[in-house]
């Protein structure tokens, strides 16, 4: 009996760890080169998820520049079964670091429904938050 309980605990731990280890990555895609400090309005990058959080039907993406307070924006995407979110789902202001490299971070807020964005820049009813960052230009 102790052996069965140990197996159940181990399996539960594995499933919980997997649920916590969902990852997000992205590729800038085919955006115009920019280093003037004046961003272009472009389609979202290609996002890759390792899984969709339980209960999530929508995701709100927002781009942050670590070397600037410029608000690049983001947008909502309705989720389906696919773990790949193609370009063209929303528009945002492209990365455009003046005279060098900046580090950018996409934050994905997963929700059960499309909701209002609060004063803190986050939608209400967030189920899970994922982040992915890289430099531009690469």
N, C-alpha and C positions, 0 to 999 in steps of 0.2 A: 504494500500500500504506500509506503514512504517513497518507493521507487517511482510509482505513477505520479504522486504529488510533485516530486522533483522534476519529472519530465514536463508536467503541465506548467510549472513555474518557469522552466527554461524556455519552453515554447512561447509563453506569454512575454517573457523578456525579449526574445528575438523579434516578435511581432511589434512590440512597443518601440524597440530601437529602430526598426525599419520605418515605422510611422514617423518618428522624430527626424530621420535622416533624409527627408525629401530634399532634393537639390534643384537649383535653378541655374541655368547658364544662358548666355546670349552671344549672338554675333551681330556686329554693327550693321552688316549687310551693305547694300549698294547705296551709300549716302555720299553726297559730294564732299570732297576734301574741304576742310574749313579750319583756318587759323587766324581769322581776322578779329574774332571776338564778337562777331555778329552772326548768330546761328541761322541756319536754314530751317524751314518747316519741312519735315520729312516723315515718312512712314516708320512705324515702330520696327525695332530690330526683330530678328528671329529669336524666339525664346524656346528653350528646351527644358522640360520638367522631367524629373525621374519618376514622379507619381503626382496624382491630384489629391490634395488633402480631403479626408472624409467630410462630406457635407458641403463642399465648396462647389458652387455653380457659376460664380463670377470671380474675376481677379482684376484688381486695380493696380496698374503699374505707374511708378513715379521715378523720375531720374534726378539724381543729386550729383552735383559737382563739388568735390572736396576742396578745391582751391578757389571757389567762387560762391557767392550767395545767389547767383542767377537761377531763376526758376525755369527749368526746362520743360516742365509739365509731364504729361503722361496720359493714360486713358484706361477705360474699361474694356474688358474682353469677356464675352460669355464663353464658358468652358464647355467642351464636349468630351468625347472619349480620348481625343488625341493629346499626346504629351508634347507635341510640337505646335507652337503658336506662330503662324506665318506672319510675315510683314504685311502691312496694309490694314490692320485692325483699328489703328488710331494714329493720329499725327502728334508730333511733339517737336520742340526746338532742338535741333541736332547739337552734338558736342562741337565746340568751336573755340578751343583754348587759344588766346592770343599769344603768339610767339613761343609755343612749346607744348609740353604734355600736361594733361590734367588727368586725375583719377576720377572716374565716374562710377556711380552705383545705382543699379536698378533695384527698387524694392517692390515686391509683389505682395499685395494684401489680398488674401483669399477670403471670400464671404459667401454666405448662402443666397444673398440677393444683392442686386445693384442698389447702393444706398448713397446717402449724402456724404460728402467729404467734410469732415469736421474742421474746426479752427486749427487743429494740429496737423492737417494735411492727410489724415488717415480716414478711411471710410468707417462707418459704424458697423458693428457686428462682425469684426474680423475673427476668422477661425485660425488662420496661420499666416505668418509673415516669413518670406524668403528674400534673400539678398544675393546679388552677384555684382562683382565690380571688375573693371579693367581700365587700362589707360587708353586715351585717344590723343593723337593717333597711335595705333598699335605698332 
